Amino acid sequence: MDRRQFIGTSFSALACGTMSHAQASGFGNWVASFRGRARAAGISDRTFQAAFADARYLPDSIERDRNQAEFVRPLADYMSTAVSDARVSNGRQLARQYARLLERIEATYDVEPHIVTAVWGMESNYGQRRGSTPLISTLATLAYDGRRGQFFEDQLIAALRILQNGDVAPQNMTGSWAGAMGHTQFIPTSYEAYAVDFTGDGRRDIWADDPSDALASTAAYFRRFGWRKGQPWGVEVRLPNGFDYGQTGRTVTRSPAAWGQIGVSGVDGQVVPNYGEATLITPTGAGGPAFLVFRNYDVISRYNNAQAYIMGVGHLGDRIRGMGPLQTAFPANERRLRRAERRELQERLTNAGFSTQGVDGRIGPNTRAAIRAYQRSVGLPPDGHPSLSLLQRLR
């Protein structure tokens, strides 16, 4: 592409007052230099020309990238949205509507319909929010001007390879401002590695209204990372009085039977079935629900490692397949501490005589041990949880 042509396209945005002369010129120069790197990566001039014909700098992508807030929403609020009555009802209806497709996907990849449907619900509200941002534009913008330039350049090259392969036309390659695409929001490199052509039409089309390729691609992704059919992500449990919360966390692993021997039972009062080795988590400490989580918890984490997301997908899937709500509610106002608050918590614990062995805003074993020691000293359940209420008590 003639660089002057591209810069001219960029200045159409400038005329609308959305970018500066420096941004337009800098973006045009970056695209001109990127073209050589794309060519070296195997991208043809024809593909590049078609992809960048209408590409433009997107200030909104930069604004959103630079102003991502820490996730501090109360888990109770998050879960009430992730697993709302409407989302559960819609998920059940769509699971019935697409039952034959989902059964074929399960037969191929050994991933159950309810979990595939749950990811669909979490990622795009069952295809209603697939994203309409031009993907080449946003990836090029973030590669040029973002915090993680090399990451987004890698995604951009992958997106160009997808176009070159003919899976989608440039004008139809849309997604989120951060470059996630389709019904189940694959980033381009994940798409390249795991997307499948389940319809057999020669294209891995995760953007179409027909969700077949997208849902099958999600199942293929889960199988690749070790999904175990028949194993739950987790099971809500009850803890005995006086439970040692030092046994919680991902470093302590036991069979359900061994957990049962120390008083951990399902909410029905029975020992949890033997689904495999499990760890015990208490996401909001002693005041909220507790779960034994299994290998499939970790598989969901490969999609998104945020604990709230993993639990959202898992519990939404449970509800879609007919299970009821959690028996123990999450505390209404309990939220994750911001980094500055975590540092303050460490400082206040240390000043109170419960050293966290450093102040870095990271809640590791030393900080949890200090929290437990403080909690014991004031008669609180020693769950080691860095809660807002604990911080407020220390203030």
N, C-alpha and C positions, 0 to 999 in steps of 0.2 A: 504494500500500500504506500502511496505517496504520503510522506510525513506531513506535507502542507495540507493535504486533504483531511488528514486526521485532526490536525490542529484546528482547521476550519470548523470541523464538526464539534470540537470541544468548545470553540468560542460561541457556538449557538447557545450553549448553557450559560456562558458569560453574559450574553445579551439579555438573558432572563434574570440576571443578577444572582446566579447560584454559585459562581466561582470567580476567583480573581484572575487577572492576567497571568500572574506568576503560576497559579495552579494550572491554568490551561496550557501554558507553554511548557511547564515542567512535566505535566502528564503526557503531552504529545511527544516530548523528547524521550520520556521513559518508554512509551510504547514503541517508538522507533528503535530504541536500543534492545528492547525485549524481543523484537522480531527475530533478531539473529539467534538469541537463545532458544526461541521456540523452534526455529528451523533446525538448530543443532539437536533438538529433542525429537525431531522427526515430523514436525508439523509442516505441512505443505503451504506454499504461498497462497494457494487457492482457499484452503481452509482458513488461514489467518485473515485473508481479505474479507471473506464472508463473515467471519466472527466479529471483526472489528468495524464493519461497515457503519454500524449505528452505535458503536460503543461510546461511552462518555464517562467523564469523571462524576462520581456520585458523592457529593459532600455529606449526605445523610448517612452513608455507610461509615464514613470516618467519624462523624459525630457519635453515632451509636457505638462504634468500636471503642472510642475513647471515654465513653461515659457509661460503661457497663457497671451497674451497681453490684456490690456484693449481695449474694443471696441471703437475706436476713428475714424473709417473710416467715411468720410463724408456721410451723409444720402443719398445725391444725388447719390453717387457712389454705395452704398449698394443697393438702389432701382433699379438702372439701371441694376444690375446683377440679383437681385431677380426677377424682372419683365422684363427681357430682351425680345426682339422680339422673339428670339429662344425659350425661355421658355414658352412664351405665345402661340406661334404657336404649339409647341409640346404638351402643355397642352390641347389645343383645339382638336388636332388630337387624343390624347389618351382618352379624354372625349367622343369623338365620337366612338372610337374603343371599349371602355368598357361601352358604354351607357347602355346596358341591365343590367350589373353588378351594375353599379352606381344607376340605377333606383331601383333595388331590395334593395340595401343598404339604399337608401332614404326611401323606403316604410317601411323598418324595423326600422330605427333609426331616421327618420325625420331630416336628415342632407343632404343638397343639394349636388349634384355631383360636382359643381364647387369648393366648399370649401374643400371637400375631395381630389380632384385632386390637389388643390393648396398646401395642406400640403405635398402630395406626391412629388410635384415638388420642394418645399423648402427643404425637408428633405433629399432626395436622388437623385434629378434630375430625377424623375420618374423611380426610381429603378436602375439607372446607377451607383450610388455610395452608395451601401448598406454597404460597409465596409468589409474588408477581414481579420481583425485582429482576431486571436483566442480569443473568449470571456473569457473563463476560465483563460487563461494566463494573459490577461490584467487586469481582475478584481482581480485576486490573487496578481498580481504585485502591483496594486494600494492599495489594502487592506494592504499589507505588508509594502510598502515603500512610500505610498502617503501621501498627506496633509490631506485627509479625510478618514482615515483608516476604521472607523466604518461604514461610509456610503457605502464604496465599499465592505466591508465584508458582509453587508446586501444584496447588489446587487449580490454578489457571491453566497450566500446561496439561493437566489431566482433563480439564474441561474441553480444551481444544482437541485432545485425542478422542474424546467422546463424540464431538462434532464430526471429526474426520472419519470416525467409524460409521457414521450415519444413523446413530441411535435416536437423534433428535435434530430438528432444524434450529439454527441460531435464534430465530425469533420465538421459538417455543421453549428455549432453555432458560427457564426462570426459576427463582427460588427465594430463599430468605436473604436479608441484607448481608449475612455472613457466609453465603454460598452453599447452604444446605438445600437439597432438591427433592421434589416429588412428595408423594403421599407419606413416605416414612423418612424423609429428610436425610438422605445420604449426602455426604460431602463427595466431591469428585473422585478423590483417590479411593475412598471406600466403595464407591460405585464401580470403579474400574476393577477392583479386586473381588467384589462379591455379588454385584447385580447379575440377574439371570433373565434370559428370554423365556419366560414360562408359557407365553402364548404361541411361540414357534413362528413368529412373523419375521424373524431376522433382526429385530431391534429389542433392546432392553429398555422399554419405554416406561419409566417410573413417573412421567409427567401426565400421561393420558388420563382421561376420566375413568377409564377402565383400570382398576387398581391391581390387576392380576400380577403384572411383572413386579410392581413395588412390594406387594405382600409376600410373594415368593422370594424376592431378594432379601427381605428381612429374615425369613426363615432360613435361607441359605447362610446368611451372616451368623445367625445364632448357632446353626449346626457347626459351622467352621470353628466356633469358639467353645464347643463342647456341651451344647444343650443336652440335657438328659430327659428324655420323654418320660412322663409319669412322676417326675420329681417336682415338688413345689419350689417356688423361689424362697418361701419362708412360711412359717406357721406361727400364729399368735399363741403365746403361752402365758401361764401363770407362774409366778415365783413364790417360793415359800416364805413365811415370816423369817426375818433375820437373814435373808439371802446375802451371800458374800458377792457384792457387786464387782469385786476384783476378778470374778470369773467371766465378766462380760468383755466384749471386744473380739476382734477378728483373730487374735493370737491364741485363743483357747478353743480347741476343737475336741468334740466328743460325739459318740453315737447318741441318738435319742434315748436309748435305754440308759446310758451312763448319765445323761442329764436327768433322767427320771429318778435315778438313784439318789440324787441330791435335791429332789423335790420339785423339779421343773416338769410341769405337765401341760397338756393342751388345755384350751379354755373349757373343754368338756370334762376335765379332771382326769383324763386318761393319759398314759404315756404316749408321746408322739410316735406315730409309726416309723419304722426304720427306712427312711428315705435316703440314708447315707450320713456321712459325717456332717456335723452342724456346729455353728458358732452361735452365741447368744448376743443379741444387740438390744439396747434400750435407747432408742433414738433421742428421747427427751428425758432420760434419766428415770429415777424411781417413780416419778409422778405420771408416767405415761405407759403405753403398751410395750410389751417385750416380745421378741420374736426369736425363734430358732431359724437361722437362714442356712441355705444349702448351696451346692455348686451353682445352681441356676441363678442365684442372686449375683454371682460374679459374672455370669454370661451377660445378664442384663446390663451390668456395669460397663461392659465393653461398648455399649451403645452410648451411654452417658454415665459418668462415674459419680454424679451427685446422688447422695443417699436418698434425698427426697424423690428424685426421678425414679430410681430403682424401685422404691416402695410404691410410687404412683403406678408404674407399669404393673408391678406384681399384684397389687391389691385390685387395680382396675380389672386385670385379667381374671382374678378370683371372682369378682362381682359379675363379670360378663358370663362366666360359666355357671352362675347360679348361687354362689355363696353369699352370705349375709355381711353386714357391716362388721367392723372391728368391735370386739366386746369392751375394750378399754379405750376411752377417748384420749386424743392428744391434748395436753394442756392448752387452753385457749390462747394464752399470751406468750407461750414459750417459743422463742426464735433463736436462730444461730447468732452468736456474737460477731460483730464486725471485728476486723483485724485490730483496730485501735482499742476496742473493748477487750479483746483477748490479751493484748499487751498490758492493759490496765489491770486486768484480773491477775496476771502473773506478778505484776509489781506489788499489788495490794496483798496477795498471798505471801510473798517473800517478806514484805515489811511487817506482816503479822506473825512472822516466825515459821512460815511453811514454805521453804525455799522451792522454787520451780527450776533451779539450776540454770537460770538465764531468762531473759525477756525477749522473745522473738515473735510473739503472736501465733505460735504454733502449739497446738494442744497435743503434746506427746506423752509418753509414759511418766516422765518426771512431773509434768504439770498435773496429770490425773492423780498421781500419788499425793501431791501436795493438796489437791482439792479434797481427796478422801481423808487425809489427816486433819484438815480443817473441819470437814463435816463431822467427823467423829468427836472433835473437841467441843462442838456446839450442839451435839445431839441430833444431827441430821442423818438421814440414810446415806451411807458413804458410797454413792454411786459414781463419783468421779466426774460427774457431768458439768461442763462449764456453762452454767445457765445464767440468764440475765438476772434472775432472782438472787442467785449467789453473789454476783457482782454487786448488786444493789445492797445486799447485806454487808458486804465488806466496805462499802463506801462510808 
